[in-house]
Amino acid sequence: MHNEVDRGLACNCICPVCETQLVAKKGKKNEHHFAHYNAQECAGALETVLHLKAKEVLEKTNHILIPPIEANIGISYGGKVVLRVCGDLLLISYIEDREN
């Protein structure tokens, strides 16, 4: 995306969160990136960029790899039920509490 725009304010880019002007920083030392022109912080910018990038990956590849997700959903009959998402599999485990 950075290669597709002009350097500096010539990029005519606007922040999708706060709708203020962005500057395209395309120097030789640091990785190319965008920054708010007036240097104020934008609380939602990072999350928005990550969300947009994830959508871009999904559109190009039709899948996305995420790390396993594990959640304890409760205690039942002296143990706990654990849900674990791994790829397109949902694993449900019952772990017995050995103290009872």
Secondary structure by P-SEA (a helix, b strand, c coil): ccccccccccccccccccccbbbbbbccccccccccccccccccaaaaaaaaaaaaaaaaccbbbbcbbbbbccccccbbbbbbbcccbbbbbbbbcccc
